[in-house]
Amino acid sequence: MSQTLQEIVQNMLNGVVTTLNQPGTQWYLPTWLTANGYDPYGTNRTLVWSFTLNSQDMLVAAGNICSDIGVANPDVCASYKDFYIADPANAPLLTLGGTPNALLISGASNAVVTALTAQGNDIPMPISGQIQLSTQPNLPSQISITGNFSLLQHCCCSTDQSTCDAASLPYTGAGTFEADIVGTSTCNLSVQITQISPGVLTLNVSSITLIPPTSGGVPVINTTVNITSMPAGANVQSYNNLAEEAFNDPAGKQHIVDQINAVLNQPEQLQAINTALTQVVDSYLKSNNLYPFNNASYALF
């Protein structure tokens, strides 16, 4: 009984998984990720991630910063009756990175391909892939995001403690941070075989999605911060509190995951993975003399 197209492709993919997980070869996934600049990622690239801090806890923490500045600088408002408050129209803004090497993603080389699965017998043929991270004891233990951050807060004078009497002023604090994804993450790959015929097999990687461990639906990410500069009169603990709130807020944690996925799905990243997967499949077929349709001139593009 002849094999279906799905069975032929699945047998091929099973061999490719073995190749990707075989230490000592050029296609061993941890080696390939390190050699191609994916661990750490960001050493020669400028990554900039920014997000607005608009939860109630963060707005309260931002207000404390403005209050500290107002107490330390009593002349900042024309009237002694005014309070110095966080501008309600300008929520705090947290920005990560900004220059090469100022925002790094490390630990991706601890990767094992757990599945490449062919789906259906039609072309285009979807292929689902799964990579498990942070499971090998001899490689980095977890995904870490490290770098510099700045924290922009606007403050203004107010007589009623809720609206600004005049235009607000910007204040910026800065520091360093480390955010660690705790536990085992997975990466899901969506691939298609868009063409298959004697001598031709065309692959297309359409998406890569990082799925971190969660607790109560929130990514399990532990973050530490260190304030290195802040405006005159500001209290370092107030700035630390706001930074901690920003990084550890559920929305802040999800934002970090979203930004990593945005990087993974940039066109150049998808093309790089597509090219590598194509070369791995071609190498596997040639080295094992496995050419579908018994075509000795089988080529993979």
C-alpha positions in Angstrom: 0.0 0.0 0.0 1.5 3.3 -1.1 2.1 6.1 1.4 0.0 9.3 1.4 1.7 12.6 0.7 1.3 13.4 4.4 3.0 10.2 5.4 5.9 10.9 3.1 6.4 14.4 4.4 6.0 13.3 8.0 8.7 10.7 7.7 11.0 13.4 6.3 10.1 15.8 9.2 10.8 13.1 11.8 14.3 12.9 10.4 14.7 16.7 10.4 13.7 16.8 14.0 16.5 14.4 14.9 19.0 16.4 12.9 18.0 19.7 14.7 18.4 18.0 18.1 21.7 16.2 17.3 24.7 17.9 19.2 27.9 18.3 17.3 26.4 19.2 13.9 26.1 22.6 12.2 22.3 22.2 12.3 22.1 21.5 16.1 19.6 24.2 17.1 21.4 25.6 20.1 24.6 25.9 18.0 22.7 27.6 15.1 21.0 30.1 17.3 24.2 31.2 19.0 26.2 31.3 15.7 23.6 33.4 14.0 23.3 36.1 16.7 20.1 34.9 18.4 21.6 34.3 21.8 22.1 36.9 23.0 19.9 38.9 20.6 20.4 42.7 20.4 24.2 43.0 20.6 24.4 44.7 17.2 20.8 45.8 16.9 18.8 48.7 18.3 15.8 47.5 20.1 13.3 50.0 21.6 10.3 48.9 23.5 7.9 51.6 25.0 4.7 51.3 26.8 2.3 53.6 28.7 1.8 53.0 32.4 -1.9 53.6 32.9 -3.1 51.2 35.6 -4.4 52.7 38.8 -1.5 51.5 40.9 1.1 52.9 38.5 -0.7 56.3 38.4 -0.6 56.4 42.2 3.1 55.6 42.2 3.7 58.3 39.6 1.8 60.8 41.7 4.2 60.0 44.6 7.1 61.0 42.4 5.6 64.3 41.6 4.7 64.9 45.3 8.4 64.2 46.2 9.6 66.7 43.6 7.1 69.3 44.8 8.2 69.0 48.4 11.9 69.2 47.5 11.3 72.2 45.1 8.6 74.4 46.7 9.0 77.2 44.2 8.0 74.9 41.3 4.4 76.3 41.6 3.6 80.0 41.7 1.0 79.6 44.5 1.9 78.0 47.8 -1.7 76.5 47.7 -0.9 74.4 44.7 -0.1 70.7 44.9 2.4 69.1 42.5 0.6 66.2 40.9 1.0 63.7 38.1 -0.5 65.1 34.9 -3.6 63.0 34.3 -3.4 63.7 30.6 0.2 62.3 30.3 0.5 58.8 31.8 4.1 57.7 32.6 6.0 56.2 29.8 8.5 53.3 30.2 11.1 52.9 27.4 13.5 49.9 27.2 16.7 50.0 25.2 17.4 52.6 22.6 20.9 51.8 21.4 22.7 48.7 20.3 23.5 46.4 23.3 21.1 48.4 25.5 18.4 45.7 25.4 19.3 42.0 25.1 17.3 38.8 25.0 19.4 35.9 26.2 18.8 32.2 26.8 17.1 31.2 23.5 19.9 28.7 22.7 18.4 26.3 25.3 16.1 24.9 22.7 14.8 21.5 21.7 12.5 20.8 18.8 9.7 18.6 20.1 7.6 18.2 17.0 7.2 19.1 13.3 3.8 17.8 12.2 2.5 17.6 8.7 -1.3 18.3 8.4 -3.4 17.1 5.5 -2.6 15.8 2.1 -3.2 19.0 0.1 -0.8 21.7 -1.1 -0.3 24.1 0.5 0.3 21.7 3.4 0.4 23.3 6.9 3.2 22.1 9.2 3.0 22.9 12.9 6.2 23.0 14.9 7.0 23.2 18.6 10.3 24.1 20.3 10.7 23.7 24.0 13.0 26.2 25.8 14.9 26.1 29.1 15.0 22.3 29.6 18.6 21.4 29.0 20.9 21.6 32.1 24.1 22.5 30.2 22.7 25.6 28.6 21.3 29.0 29.9 18.6 28.1 32.4 16.0 30.7 31.4 15.0 33.4 29.0 16.3 36.8 30.3 15.6 40.3 29.0 18.2 42.8 30.3 19.2 46.3 29.6 18.6 50.0 30.2 15.3 51.8 30.8 14.0 55.3 31.1 10.9 56.4 32.9 9.2 59.6 31.8 6.7 61.3 34.1 4.9 64.6 33.7 4.0 66.7 36.7 2.0 69.8 37.1 0.7 72.3 39.6 -2.9 71.8 40.8 -5.2 73.5 43.3 -7.8 70.7 43.3 -5.3 67.7 43.1 -7.0 66.4 40.0 -6.5 68.9 37.1 -3.5 70.9 36.0 -3.5 74.7 36.5 -0.8 75.1 33.8 1.3 73.0 31.4 3.1 70.1 32.9 6.8 69.5 33.0 8.6 66.3 32.0 10.9 64.4 34.4 13.0 61.4 33.4 14.6 58.8 35.6 16.7 56.0 34.3 18.2 52.6 35.3 18.9 49.0 34.5 16.7 46.0 34.7 16.6 42.2 34.4 13.4 40.3 33.6 13.6 36.5 33.8 10.9 34.2 32.4 10.6 31.5 35.0 9.9 28.0 33.9 9.6 26.2 30.5 8.5 28.3 27.6 7.5 27.0 24.2 7.8 28.4 20.7 5.1 27.5 18.2 6.0 27.6 14.5 3.6 27.8 11.6 5.1 26.6 8.3 3.6 25.7 4.9 4.8 23.6 2.0 3.6 25.8 -0.8 5.0 23.7 -3.7 5.9 20.1 -4.0 6.7 18.2 -7.2 9.6 16.1 -8.6 12.7 18.2 -7.9 10.9 21.0 -6.1 9.9 21.7 -2.5 9.1 25.2 -1.3 8.7 26.1 2.4 7.3 29.2 4.0 7.6 30.0 7.7 4.7 32.3 8.4 4.8 32.8 12.2 6.8 32.1 15.4 5.0 32.6 18.8 6.7 32.5 22.2 4.3 31.1 24.8 5.7 31.6 28.4 4.5 29.8 31.5 1.7 31.6 33.2 0.0 31.9 36.5 -3.6 33.0 36.6 -3.2 33.9 32.9 -0.2 36.2 33.6 3.2 35.4 32.2 5.6 34.3 35.0 8.3 36.9 34.8 10.4 38.1 37.7 12.0 41.5 37.3 14.6 43.5 39.3 15.3 47.1 38.7 18.1 49.5 39.7 17.6 53.3 39.4 20.8 55.0 38.3 19.6 58.6 37.7 16.5 60.6 38.6 15.3 64.3 38.6 16.5 66.6 41.4 14.2 66.2 44.4 12.8 62.8 43.5 13.0 60.0 45.9 14.8 56.9 44.7 12.3 54.6 46.4 9.4 56.3 44.7 11.1 55.8 41.3 11.9 52.2 42.2 8.3 51.6 43.2 7.0 52.9 39.9 9.5 50.9 37.9 8.7 47.7 39.9 4.9 48.4 39.3 5.5 48.9 35.6 7.6 45.7 35.1 5.5 43.5 37.3 2.0 44.7 36.4 0.2 42.0 34.4 0.0 44.3 31.4 3.7 45.1 31.7 4.6 41.4 31.7 2.4 40.7 28.7 3.9 43.7 26.9 7.4 42.2 27.2 6.1 38.9 25.7 4.3 40.8 22.9 7.5 42.7 22.1 9.6 39.5 21.9 7.0 38.0 19.5 7.1 41.2 17.5 10.8 40.7 17.1 10.4 37.0 16.2 7.9 37.8 13.5 9.8 40.6 11.7 10.1 39.7 8.0 13.9 39.3 8.2 13.6 36.9 11.1 11.0 34.8 9.4 13.1 34.7 6.3 16.2 33.7 8.3 14.4 30.8 9.9 12.8 29.8 6.6 16.3 29.7 4.9 17.8 27.7 7.7 14.9 25.2 7.8 15.1 24.8 4.0 18.8 24.1 4.2 18.3 21.6 7.1 15.7 19.7 5.1 17.8 19.7 2.0 20.9 18.5 3.9 18.9 15.7 5.6 17.4 14.5 2.3 20.8 14.5 0.5 22.7 12.8 3.3 20.2 10.0 3.7 19.5 9.7 0.0 15.8 10.2 0.6 14.3 11.9 -2.4 10.5 11.9 -2.7 9.2 10.7 -6.0 12.6 8.8 -6.5 14.0 11.8 -8.3 17.8 11.9 -8.0 17.9 15.6 -9.0 15.6 16.6 -6.1 16.2 20.2 -5.2 14.9 22.3 -2.3 14.4 26.0 -2.7 
